[in-house]
Amino acid sequence: MQKTFFTIANFISWQKSKSLELAPKFQRRSVWKVGAKSFLIDTIVRGFPIPIIFLRDKRTDPNTLESMRQVVDGQQRLRTVLSFVSPELLPDFDEARDAFTVKRTHNKELAGKKFSELDPDTKLKILDFQFSVHVLPEVDPKNWTTS
């Protein structure tokens, strides 16, 4: 396992290039409520720590030549950030389920604003925020053993 940091901008770039598998079959569907999403964005803007994201390295896609990354833990956090910063990158974006703005109770300066309405410094603060990430190697099922 590799311990590292990736910025929100990294995750956006991977989502754009389709080299991030945000919702593998074992992941639950999007379940976070607006309050949790608002609190996460406020936490990021304030630079507070967020729980570790777990990714799994997948084999390079021979068609795109891109390294693939699969989200093992952190889908709700990443989906929240993507839906706030760049909702068009979520293929299953649903306005009723995914759209939100920061609540006034969490941050008066950001309240009710979309990412596109934020000042440049706040946008950069969000894009440059670093998630602590543990990267798990891909495991070949042929090498699994049972006791």
DSSP file (Angstrom, degrees, kcal/mol; ACC not computed):
  #  RESIDUE AA STRUCTURE BP1 BP2  ACC     N-H-->O    O-->H-N    N-H-->O    O-->H-N    TCO  KAPPA ALPHA  PHI   PSI    X-CA   Y-CA   Z-CA
    1    1 A M              0   0    0      0, 0.0     2,-0.5     0, 0.0   135,-0.2   0.000 360.0 360.0 360.0 136.6    0.0    0.0    0.0
    2    2 A Q  E     -A  135   0A   0    133,-2.4   133,-3.4     2,-0.0     2,-0.5  -0.910 360.0-151.0-107.6 130.6    1.3    3.5   -0.9
    3    3 A K  E     +A  134   0A   0     -2,-0.5     2,-0.2   131,-0.2   131,-0.2  -0.890  37.9 133.8-101.0 128.4    0.4    6.5    1.2
    4    4 A T  E     -A  133   0A   0    129,-3.1   129,-3.1    -2,-0.5     2,-0.4  -0.832  47.3-106.5-154.3-172.1    0.3    9.7   -0.7
    5    5 A F  E     -A  132   0A   0     -2,-0.2     2,-0.4   127,-0.2   127,-0.2  -0.989  23.6-175.5-131.0 140.9   -1.7   12.9   -1.3
    6    6 A F  E     -A  131   0A   0    125,-1.9   125,-3.2    -2,-0.4     2,-0.1  -0.995  20.8-129.4-133.7 143.2   -3.8   13.9   -4.3
    7    7 A T  E  >  -A  130   0A   0     -2,-0.4     4,-1.7   123,-0.3     3,-0.2  -0.397  26.1-111.7 -84.4 164.7   -5.5   17.2   -4.9
    8    8 A I  H  > S+     0   0    0    121,-1.5     4,-2.3   118,-0.4     5,-0.2   0.882 121.1  60.1 -60.1 -37.6   -9.1   17.7   -5.9
    9    9 A A  H  > S+     0   0    0    118,-2.3     4,-2.4     1,-0.2    -1,-0.2   0.869 100.9  54.6 -59.3 -36.3   -7.8   18.9   -9.3
   10   10 A N  H  > S+     0   0    0    117,-0.3     4,-2.5    -3,-0.2    -1,-0.2   0.942 108.8  47.0 -60.5 -47.3   -6.2   15.5   -9.7
   11   11 A F  H  X S+     0   0    0     -4,-1.7     4,-2.3     1,-0.2    -2,-0.2   0.877 111.7  50.9 -64.4 -37.5   -9.5   13.7   -9.2
   12   12 A I  H  X S+     0   0    0     -4,-2.3     4,-2.5     2,-0.2    -1,-0.2   0.928 110.5  49.4 -64.4 -44.1  -11.2   16.1  -11.6
   13   13 A S  H  X S+     0   0    0     -4,-2.4     4,-2.1     1,-0.2    -2,-0.2   0.914 111.8  48.2 -61.0 -44.0   -8.6   15.4  -14.2
   14   14 A W  H  <>S+     0   0    0     -4,-2.5     5,-2.7     1,-0.2     6,-0.7   0.882 111.3  50.4 -65.5 -37.9   -8.9   11.7  -13.8
   15   15 A Q  H ><5S+     0   0    0     -4,-2.3     3,-0.9     3,-0.2    -2,-0.2   0.905 109.6  51.4 -66.4 -40.0  -12.7   11.9  -14.0
   16   16 A K  H 3<5S+     0   0    0     -4,-2.5    -2,-0.2     1,-0.2    -1,-0.2   0.895 113.1  44.3 -61.0 -41.1  -12.4   14.0  -17.2
   17   17 A S  T 3<5S-     0   0    0     -4,-2.1    -1,-0.2    -5,-0.2    -2,-0.2   0.424 111.5-121.9 -86.2   2.4  -10.1   11.4  -18.8
   18   18 A K  T < 5S+     0   0    0     -3,-0.9    -3,-0.2    -4,-0.3    -4,-0.1   0.821  78.7 123.0  60.8  32.4  -12.3    8.5  -17.6
   19   19 A S      < +     0   0    0     -5,-2.7    50,-2.0    -6,-0.2     2,-0.5   0.228  53.4  79.3-105.7  12.5   -9.4    7.0  -15.6
   20   20 A L  E     -b   69   0A   0     -6,-0.7     2,-1.1    48,-0.2    50,-0.2  -0.983  64.3-156.5-120.4 122.3  -11.3    7.1  -12.3
   21   21 A E  E     +b   70   0A   0     48,-3.8    50,-2.6    -2,-0.5    -6,-0.0  -0.808  19.9 174.9 -96.1  95.5  -13.8    4.5  -11.5
   22   22 A L        +     0   0    0     -2,-1.1    -1,-0.2     1,-0.2    57,-0.1   0.846  69.9  30.2 -72.9 -37.0  -15.9    6.4   -9.0
   23   23 A A  S    S-     0   0    0     -3,-0.2    -1,-0.2     4,-0.1    49,-0.1  -0.609  72.6-177.3-129.7  72.8  -18.6    3.9   -8.4
   24   24 A P    >   -     0   0    0      0, 0.0     3,-2.3     0, 0.0    46,-0.0  -0.199  48.1 -94.8 -61.7 165.0  -17.5    0.3   -8.8
   25   25 A K  T 3  S+     0   0    0      1,-0.3    -2,-0.0     0, 0.0     0, 0.0   0.775 123.9  58.7 -55.7 -29.9  -20.2   -2.4   -8.4
   26   26 A F  T 3  S+     0   0    0      2,-0.0    -1,-0.3     0, 0.0     2,-0.2   0.609  88.4  94.9 -78.8  -9.3  -19.4   -2.9   -4.7
   27   27 A Q  S <  S-     0   0    0     -3,-2.3     2,-0.1     1,-0.1    -4,-0.1  -0.534  76.5-122.5 -81.2 146.5  -20.1    0.7   -3.9
   28   28 A R        -     0   0    0     -2,-0.2     3,-0.1     1,-0.1    -1,-0.1  -0.360  37.3 -92.6 -76.8 168.0  -23.4    1.9   -2.6
   29   29 A R        -     0   0    0      1,-0.2     2,-0.3    -2,-0.1    -1,-0.1  -0.203  59.0 -68.9 -74.1 172.1  -25.3    4.5   -4.4
   30   30 A S        +     0   0    0      1,-0.2    -1,-0.2    45,-0.0    46,-0.0  -0.471  62.6 157.9 -64.9 123.1  -25.1    8.2   -3.6
   31   31 A V        +     0   0    0     -2,-0.3    -1,-0.2    -3,-0.1     2,-0.1   0.470  23.2 121.5-128.5  -5.8  -26.7    8.7   -0.2
   32   32 A W        -     0   0    0      1,-0.1     2,-0.1     2,-0.1    -2,-0.0  -0.385  53.9-135.3 -68.1 138.9  -25.3   11.9    1.4
   33   33 A K     >  -     0   0    0     -2,-0.1     4,-1.9     1,-0.1     3,-0.4  -0.420  29.3 -99.3 -84.6 165.7  -27.8   14.6    2.3
   34   34 A V  H  > S+     0   0    0      1,-0.2     4,-2.9     2,-0.2     5,-0.2   0.859 120.7  58.0 -55.6 -40.2  -27.3   18.3    1.4
   35   35 A G  H  > S+     0   0    0      1,-0.2     4,-2.3     2,-0.2    -1,-0.2   0.908 107.2  46.2 -59.9 -43.7  -26.2   19.0    5.0
   36   36 A A  H  > S+     0   0    0     -3,-0.4     4,-2.0     2,-0.2    -1,-0.2   0.893 113.8  49.2 -66.2 -40.0  -23.3   16.5    4.8
   37   37 A K  H  X S+     0   0    0     -4,-1.9     4,-2.1     2,-0.2    -2,-0.2   0.928 111.7  48.5 -64.6 -45.8  -22.3   17.8    1.4
   38   38 A S  H  X S+     0   0    0     -4,-2.9     4,-2.2     1,-0.2    -2,-0.2   0.910 111.0  50.8 -60.2 -44.3  -22.3   21.4    2.5
   39   39 A F  H  X S+     0   0    0     -4,-2.3     4,-2.4    -5,-0.2    -1,-0.2   0.876 107.7  53.7 -63.1 -39.2  -20.3   20.6    5.6
   40   40 A L  H  X S+     0   0    0     -4,-2.0     4,-2.4     2,-0.2    -1,-0.2   0.938 109.2  47.1 -62.7 -47.2  -17.7   18.8    3.5
   41   41 A I  H  X S+     0   0    0     -4,-2.1     4,-2.5     1,-0.2    -2,-0.2   0.914 112.8  49.6 -62.7 -41.8  -17.1   21.8    1.2
   42   42 A D  H  X S+     0   0    0     -4,-2.2     4,-2.1     1,-0.2    -1,-0.2   0.910 109.8  51.9 -61.4 -41.9  -16.9   24.1    4.2
   43   43 A T  H  X>S+     0   0    0     -4,-2.4     5,-2.2     1,-0.2     4,-0.6   0.902 110.7  48.2 -60.6 -42.7  -14.3   21.7    5.8
   44   44 A I  H ><5S+     0   0    0     -4,-2.4     3,-1.1     2,-0.2    -2,-0.2   0.932 110.5  50.1 -64.0 -47.3  -12.3   21.7    2.6
   45   45 A V  H 3<5S+     0   0    0     -4,-2.5    -1,-0.2     1,-0.3    -2,-0.2   0.867 111.6  49.0 -61.5 -36.2  -12.3   25.6    2.3
   46   46 A R  H 3<5S-     0   0    0     -4,-2.1    -1,-0.3    -5,-0.2    -2,-0.2   0.595 112.2-123.4 -80.1  -9.8  -11.2   25.8    5.9
   47   47 A G  T <<5 +     0   0    0     -3,-1.1    -3,-0.2    -4,-0.6    -2,-0.1   0.713  55.1 155.2  77.2  20.5   -8.4   23.3    5.3
   48   48 A F      < -     0   0    0     -5,-2.2    -1,-0.2    -6,-0.2    -2,-0.0  -0.449  49.6 -91.6 -78.3 155.4   -9.5   20.9    8.0
   49   49 A P        -     0   0    0      0, 0.0    -1,-0.1     0, 0.0    82,-0.1  -0.311  37.2-161.0 -69.0 151.2   -8.5   17.2    7.7
   50   50 A I        -     0   0    0     -3,-0.1    82,-0.4     1,-0.1     3,-0.1  -0.953  33.8 -86.2-128.0 146.3  -10.8   14.7    6.0
   51   51 A P        -     0   0    0      0, 0.0    81,-0.1     0, 0.0    -1,-0.1  -0.107  58.9 -84.2 -54.3 153.0  -10.8   11.0    6.4
   52   52 A I        -     0   0    0     79,-0.1     2,-0.4     1,-0.1    81,-0.2  -0.221  36.5-137.0 -59.9 142.2   -8.4    9.0    4.1
   53   53 A I  E     -c  133   0A   0     79,-2.5    81,-2.6    -3,-0.1     2,-0.5  -0.851  14.2-148.2 -97.8 137.3   -9.5    8.0    0.6
   54   54 A F  E     +cD 134  73A   0     19,-2.7    18,-2.7    -2,-0.4    19,-1.9  -0.945  19.5 176.9-110.4 124.2   -8.7    4.5   -0.5
   55   55 A L  E     -cD 135  71A   0     79,-2.5    81,-3.5    -2,-0.5     2,-0.5  -0.846  19.4-143.9-117.3 157.1   -8.0    3.9   -4.2
   56   56 A R  E     -cD 136  70A   0     14,-2.5    14,-2.5    -2,-0.3     2,-0.3  -0.991  19.0-128.3-120.8 129.0   -7.0    0.7   -6.0
   57   57 A D  E     - D   0  69A   0     79,-2.8     2,-0.3    -2,-0.5    12,-0.2  -0.574  28.6-165.2 -70.0 133.3   -4.6    0.9   -8.9
   58   58 A K  E     - D   0  68A   0     10,-2.8    10,-0.6    -2,-0.3     3,-0.1  -0.741  32.1 -80.0-112.9 166.1   -6.0   -1.0  -11.9
   59   59 A R        -     0   0    0     -2,-0.3     9,-0.4     8,-0.1     2,-0.1  -0.261  57.5 -90.4 -62.7 152.8   -4.2   -2.1  -14.9
   60   60 A T        -     0   0    0      7,-0.2     7,-0.2     1,-0.1    -1,-0.1  -0.434  42.2-113.4 -64.6 135.2   -3.5    0.5  -17.6
   61   61 A D     >  -     0   0    0      5,-2.9     4,-2.6     1,-0.2     5,-0.4  -0.610  20.8-150.4 -72.1 119.6   -6.3    0.6  -20.2
   62   62 A P  T  4 S+     0   0    0      0, 0.0    -1,-0.2     0, 0.0    -2,-0.1   0.727  93.0  50.6 -67.8 -19.6   -4.8   -0.6  -23.4
   63   63 A N  T  4 S+     0   0    0      1,-0.1    -2,-0.0     3,-0.1    -3,-0.0   0.893 124.9  23.6 -82.6 -42.1   -7.1    1.5  -25.5
   64   64 A T  T  4 S-     0   0    0      2,-0.2     3,-0.1   -47,-0.0    -1,-0.1   0.613  92.6-135.4 -97.8 -14.4   -6.6    4.9  -23.8
   65   65 A L     <  +     0   0    0     -4,-2.6     2,-0.4     1,-0.3    -5,-0.1   0.720  60.0 137.8  62.1  23.0   -3.1    4.1  -22.3
   66   66 A E        -     0   0    0     -5,-0.4    -5,-2.9   -49,-0.1     2,-0.3  -0.784  59.9-119.8 -98.5 140.1   -4.4    5.6  -19.1
   67   67 A S        -     0   0    0     -2,-0.4     2,-0.3    -7,-0.2    -7,-0.2  -0.622  33.8-137.1 -71.4 135.9   -3.7    4.2  -15.7
   68   68 A M  E     - D   0  58A   0    -10,-0.6   -10,-2.8    -9,-0.4     2,-0.4  -0.756  16.3-164.4 -99.9 144.9   -7.0    3.4  -14.1
   69   69 A R  E     -bD  20  57A   0    -50,-2.0   -48,-3.8    -2,-0.3     2,-0.5  -0.994   4.0-157.5-127.9 135.2   -7.9    4.1  -10.4
   70   70 A Q  E     -bD  21  56A   0    -14,-2.5   -14,-2.5    -2,-0.4     2,-0.6  -0.943  18.9-127.4-115.3 131.4  -10.9    2.5   -8.6
   71   71 A V  E     + D   0  55A   0    -50,-2.6   -16,-0.2    -2,-0.5     3,-0.2  -0.670  31.0 170.2 -79.6 118.2  -12.4    4.2   -5.5
   72   72 A V  E    S+     0   0A   0    -18,-2.7     2,-0.3    -2,-0.6   -17,-0.2   0.833  74.6   5.2 -93.0 -43.3  -12.5    1.6   -2.7
   73   73 A D  E    S+ D   0  54A   0    -19,-1.9   -19,-2.7     1,-0.1    -1,-0.4  -0.966 115.0  51.4-145.1 127.3  -13.5    4.1    0.0
   74   74 A G     >  +     0   0    0     -2,-0.3     4,-2.7   -21,-0.2     5,-0.3   0.431  57.1 131.0 128.1   8.0  -14.4    7.8   -0.4
   75   75 A Q  H  > S+     0   0    0      1,-0.2     4,-3.1     2,-0.2     5,-0.3   0.904  74.9  50.7 -58.4 -43.7  -17.0    7.7   -3.1
   76   76 A Q  H  > S+     0   0    0      1,-0.2     4,-2.0     2,-0.2    -1,-0.2   0.909 112.8  46.5 -62.9 -41.7  -19.4    9.9   -1.3
   77   77 A R  H  > S+     0   0    0      2,-0.2     4,-2.1     1,-0.2    -2,-0.2   0.939 116.8  43.1 -65.0 -47.3  -16.7   12.6   -0.6
   78   78 A L  H  X S+     0   0    0     -4,-2.7     4,-2.8     1,-0.2     5,-0.2   0.897 113.0  51.6 -68.0 -39.8  -15.4   12.5   -4.1
   79   79 A R  H  X S+     0   0    0     -4,-3.1     4,-2.7    -5,-0.3    -1,-0.2   0.895 109.5  51.7 -62.8 -39.2  -18.9   12.5   -5.7
   80   80 A T  H  X S+     0   0    0     -4,-2.0     4,-1.5    -5,-0.3    -2,-0.2   0.937 111.8  45.5 -61.9 -47.6  -19.8   15.5   -3.5
   81   81 A V  H  X S+     0   0    0     -4,-2.1     4,-3.0     1,-0.2     5,-0.4   0.929 114.6  48.0 -63.0 -45.9  -16.7   17.5   -4.6
   82   82 A L  H  X S+     0   0    0     -4,-2.8     4,-2.3     1,-0.2     7,-0.3   0.905 110.7  50.8 -62.7 -41.5  -17.3   16.6   -8.3
   83   83 A S  H  < S+     0   0    0     -4,-2.7    -1,-0.2    -5,-0.2    17,-0.2   0.792 116.0  43.1 -69.3 -25.4  -21.0   17.5   -8.1
   84   84 A F  H  < S+     0   0    0     -4,-1.5    31,-0.7    -5,-0.2    -2,-0.2   0.916 125.4  30.0 -81.2 -47.2  -20.0   20.9   -6.6
   85   85 A V  H  < S+     0   0    0     -4,-3.0    -3,-0.2     1,-0.2    -2,-0.2   0.906 140.9   2.4 -81.3 -44.5  -17.1   21.8   -8.8
   86   86 A S    ><  +     0   0    0     -4,-2.3     3,-2.3    -5,-0.4     4,-0.2  -0.500  61.4 171.8-148.9  69.5  -17.8   20.1  -12.1
   87   87 A P  G >  S+     0   0    0      0, 0.0     3,-1.9     0, 0.0     6,-0.2   0.751  74.6  71.3 -58.7 -26.1  -21.2   18.4  -12.2
   88   88 A E  G 3  S+     0   0    0      1,-0.3    -5,-0.1    -6,-0.1     5,-0.1   0.666  87.7  67.0 -65.4 -13.5  -21.0   17.7  -15.9
   89   89 A L  G <  S+     0   0    0     -3,-2.3    -1,-0.3    -7,-0.3    -6,-0.1   0.574  81.6  84.3 -83.1  -8.9  -18.3   15.1  -15.1
   90   90 A L    X   -     0   0    0     -3,-1.9     3,-2.0    -4,-0.2    -1,-0.1  -0.842  67.1-158.9 -94.8 110.9  -20.8   12.8  -13.3
   91   91 A P  T 3  S+     0   0    0      0, 0.0    -1,-0.2     0, 0.0    -3,-0.0   0.777  93.5  41.8 -61.5 -25.4  -22.5   10.7  -16.0
   92   92 A D  T 3  S+     0   0    0     -3,-0.1    -3,-0.0     2,-0.1    -2,-0.0   0.067  81.1 154.8-108.6  24.2  -25.4   10.0  -13.7
   93   93 A F    <   -     0   0    0     -3,-2.0     2,-0.5    -6,-0.2     3,-0.1  -0.289  22.4-168.7 -56.0 130.3  -25.7   13.5  -12.3
   94   94 A D     >> -     0   0    0      1,-0.1     4,-3.9     0, 0.0     5,-0.6  -0.985  17.9-147.3-125.5 118.1  -29.3   14.1  -11.1
   95   95 A E  H  >5S+     0   0    0     -2,-0.5     4,-1.3     1,-0.2    -1,-0.1   0.887  98.9  49.0 -51.8 -46.4  -30.2   17.7  -10.3
   96   96 A A  H  45S+     0   0    0      1,-0.2    -1,-0.2     2,-0.1    -3,-0.0   0.858 123.5  30.9 -65.3 -35.7  -32.6   16.7   -7.5
   97   97 A R  H  45S+     0   0    0     -3,-0.4    -2,-0.2     1,-0.0    -1,-0.2   0.843 130.5  28.8 -91.0 -37.4  -30.1   14.3   -5.9
   98   98 A D  H  <5S+     0   0    0     -4,-3.9    -3,-0.2   -15,-0.0     2,-0.1   0.745  90.2  94.5-105.5 -26.8  -26.7   15.9   -6.6
   99   99 A A     << +     0   0    0     -4,-1.3     2,-0.3    -5,-0.6   -15,-0.1  -0.454  48.2 140.3 -73.6 139.7  -27.0   19.6   -6.9
  100  100 A F        -     0   0    0    -17,-0.2     2,-0.3    -2,-0.1    -3,-0.0  -0.978  34.7-147.6-164.7 164.3  -26.4   21.7   -3.7
  101  101 A T        -     0   0    0     -2,-0.3     2,-0.2    13,-0.1   -63,-0.1  -0.885  44.0 -81.8-130.5 167.3  -24.8   24.8   -2.4
  102  102 A V        -     0   0    0     11,-0.6    10,-2.3     8,-0.5    11,-0.2  -0.484  48.6-120.1 -71.4 137.1  -23.1   25.5    1.0
  103  103 A K    >>  -     0   0    0      8,-0.2     4,-2.1    -2,-0.2     3,-1.2  -0.469  13.2-123.3 -78.3 149.5  -25.6   26.2    3.7
  104  104 A R  T 34 S+     0   0    0      1,-0.3     7,-0.1     2,-0.2    -1,-0.1   0.842 111.0  61.6 -59.3 -35.5  -25.4   29.5    5.6
  105  105 A T  T 34 S+     0   0    0      1,-0.2    -1,-0.3     2,-0.1     3,-0.1   0.760 109.8  41.8 -65.2 -23.6  -25.0   27.7    8.9
  106  106 A H  T <4 S-     0   0    0     -3,-1.2     2,-0.3     1,-0.2    -2,-0.2   0.851 136.1  -4.2 -90.4 -39.4  -21.8   26.1    7.6
  107  107 A N     X  -     0   0    0     -4,-2.1     4,-1.3     1,-0.1     3,-0.4  -0.775  51.9-163.5-161.2 108.1  -20.2   29.2    5.9
  108  108 A K  T  4 S+     0   0    0     -2,-0.3    -1,-0.1     1,-0.2    -4,-0.1   0.842  93.2  54.2 -63.1 -35.3  -21.8   32.6    5.5
  109  109 A E  T  4 S+     0   0    0      1,-0.2    -1,-0.2    -5,-0.1    -5,-0.1   0.822 117.2  35.4 -70.9 -30.7  -19.4   33.7    2.8
  110  110 A L  T >4 S+     0   0    0     -3,-0.4     3,-2.3    -7,-0.2    -8,-0.5   0.565  86.0 135.2 -96.5 -11.2  -20.1   30.7    0.6
  111  111 A A  T 3< S-     0   0    0     -4,-1.3    -8,-0.2     1,-0.3     3,-0.1  -0.082  79.0  -3.8 -50.9 127.6  -23.8   30.3    1.4
  112  112 A G  T 3  S+     0   0    0    -10,-2.3     2,-0.3     1,-0.2    -1,-0.3   0.452 101.2 128.0  75.6   1.3  -26.0   29.7   -1.7
  113  113 A K    <   -     0   0    0     -3,-2.3   -11,-0.6   -11,-0.2    -1,-0.2  -0.700  51.7-139.2 -96.5 142.7  -23.1   30.0   -4.2
  114  114 A K    >   -     0   0    0     -2,-0.3     3,-1.5   -13,-0.1     4,-0.4  -0.506  35.2-103.4 -83.2 163.9  -22.2   27.6   -6.9
  115  115 A F  G >  S+     0   0    0    -31,-0.7     3,-1.7     1,-0.3   -30,-0.1   0.896 122.6  58.5 -54.8 -42.3  -18.5   26.9   -7.5
  116  116 A S  G 3  S+     0   0    0      1,-0.3    -1,-0.3   -31,-0.0   -31,-0.0   0.697 103.5  53.9 -63.1 -19.3  -18.6   29.1  -10.6
  117  117 A E  G <  S+     0   0    0     -3,-1.5    -1,-0.3     2,-0.1    -2,-0.2   0.470  87.3 103.3 -94.4  -3.7  -19.8   32.0   -8.5
  118  118 A L  S <  S-     0   0    0     -3,-1.7    -8,-0.0    -4,-0.4    -3,-0.0  -0.407  80.9-100.6 -78.5 155.9  -16.9   31.8   -6.0
  119  119 A D     >  -     0   0    0      1,-0.1     4,-2.2    -2,-0.1     3,-0.4  -0.373  37.4-106.6 -70.8 156.8  -13.9   34.2   -6.1
  120  120 A P  H  > S+     0   0    0      0, 0.0     4,-2.4     0, 0.0     5,-0.2   0.840 117.5  54.5 -56.3 -37.8  -10.7   32.9   -7.7
  121  121 A D  H  > S+     0   0    0      2,-0.2     4,-2.2     1,-0.2     5,-0.1   0.906 110.0  46.3 -64.7 -40.7   -8.9   32.4   -4.4
  122  122 A T  H  > S+     0   0    0     -3,-0.4     4,-2.0     2,-0.2    -1,-0.2   0.896 110.9  53.0 -68.6 -39.7  -11.6   30.2   -3.0
  123  123 A K  H  X S+     0   0    0     -4,-2.2     4,-2.8     1,-0.2    -2,-0.2   0.936 111.8  45.7 -58.1 -46.6  -11.8   28.2   -6.2
  124  124 A L  H  X S+     0   0    0     -4,-2.4     4,-2.6     1,-0.2    -2,-0.2   0.869 107.6  57.1 -66.4 -36.4   -8.1   27.6   -6.0
  125  125 A K  H  < S+     0   0    0     -4,-2.2     4,-0.4     2,-0.2    -1,-0.2   0.904 112.2  42.8 -59.8 -40.4   -8.3   26.7   -2.3
  126  126 A I  H >< S+     0   0    0     -4,-2.0     3,-1.1     2,-0.2  -118,-0.4   0.951 115.6  46.9 -69.8 -50.6  -10.8   24.0   -3.2
  127  127 A L  H 3< S+     0   0    0     -4,-2.8  -118,-2.3     1,-0.3  -119,-0.3   0.821 114.9  47.2 -63.7 -31.6   -8.9   22.7   -6.3
  128  128 A D  T 3< S+     0   0    0     -4,-2.6    -1,-0.3    -5,-0.2    -2,-0.2   0.503  81.4 123.2 -88.5  -5.0   -5.6   22.6   -4.4
  129  129 A F    <   -     0   0    0     -3,-1.1  -121,-1.5    -4,-0.4     2,-0.6  -0.343  57.3-137.8 -59.8 134.2   -7.0   20.8   -1.4
  130  130 A Q  E     -A    7   0A   0   -123,-0.2     2,-0.4   -86,-0.1  -123,-0.3  -0.852   9.9-154.9-103.1 123.2   -5.1   17.6   -0.8
  131  131 A F  E     -A    6   0A   0   -125,-3.2  -125,-1.9    -2,-0.6     2,-0.5  -0.748  23.4-122.9 -85.1 138.4   -6.8   14.4    0.2
  132  132 A S  E     -A    5   0A   0     -2,-0.4   -79,-2.5   -82,-0.4     2,-0.4  -0.740  40.8-170.0 -76.7 128.2   -4.7   11.9    2.1
  133  133 A V  E     -Ac   4  53A   0   -129,-3.1  -129,-3.1    -2,-0.5     2,-0.5  -0.973  24.5-157.5-131.0 135.8   -4.9    8.8   -0.1
  134  134 A H  E     -Ac   3  54A   0    -81,-2.6   -79,-2.5    -2,-0.4     2,-0.6  -0.962  17.8-153.5-106.9 125.7   -3.9    5.2    0.4
  135  135 A V  E     -Ac   2  55A   0   -133,-3.4  -133,-2.4    -2,-0.5   -79,-0.2  -0.888   5.8-157.4-105.3 119.3   -3.4    3.4   -2.9
  136  136 A L  E     - c   0  56A   0    -81,-3.5   -79,-2.8    -2,-0.6     2,-0.1  -0.723  20.7-117.2 -92.7 141.6   -3.9   -0.3   -2.9
  137  137 A P        -     0   0    0      0, 0.0     2,-0.3     0, 0.0   -79,-0.1  -0.405  35.8 -97.5 -73.4 156.0   -2.2   -2.5   -5.5
  138  138 A E        -     0   0    0     -2,-0.1     2,-0.5   -82,-0.1   -80,-0.1  -0.558  38.3-146.3 -70.7 136.3   -4.4   -4.5   -7.9
  139  139 A V        -     0   0    0     -2,-0.3     5,-0.1    -3,-0.1    -1,-0.0  -0.923   7.2-134.8-109.3 126.9   -4.7   -8.0   -6.7
  140  140 A D    >   -     0   0    0     -2,-0.5     3,-2.6     1,-0.2     4,-0.2  -0.699  10.8-142.5 -79.4 119.5   -5.0  -10.8   -9.3
  141  141 A P  G >  S+     0   0    0      0, 0.0     3,-1.5     0, 0.0    -1,-0.2   0.755  98.3  69.7 -56.0 -24.1   -7.8  -13.1   -8.1
  142  142 A K  G 3  S+     0   0    0      1,-0.3    -2,-0.0    -3,-0.0    -3,-0.0   0.746  97.0  53.1 -64.7 -21.1   -5.7  -16.1   -9.4
  143  143 A N  G <  S+     0   0    0     -3,-2.6    -1,-0.3     2,-0.1     2,-0.1   0.420  83.2 114.0 -95.0   1.4   -3.4  -15.4   -6.5
  144  144 A W    <   -     0   0    0     -3,-1.5     2,-0.4    -4,-0.2    -5,-0.0  -0.457  47.7-165.0 -71.8 143.9   -6.0  -15.5   -3.8
  145  145 A T        -     0   0    0     -2,-0.1     2,-0.4     2,-0.0    -2,-0.1  -0.933   7.9-146.1-125.5 154.0   -5.8  -18.3   -1.4
  146  146 A T              0   0    0     -2,-0.4     0, 0.0     1,-0.1     0, 0.0  -0.903 360.0 360.0-117.4 149.5   -8.3  -19.6    1.1
  147  147 A S              0   0    0     -2,-0.4    -1,-0.1     0, 0.0    -2,-0.0   0.451 360.0 360.0 -90.2 360.0   -7.6  -21.0    4.5
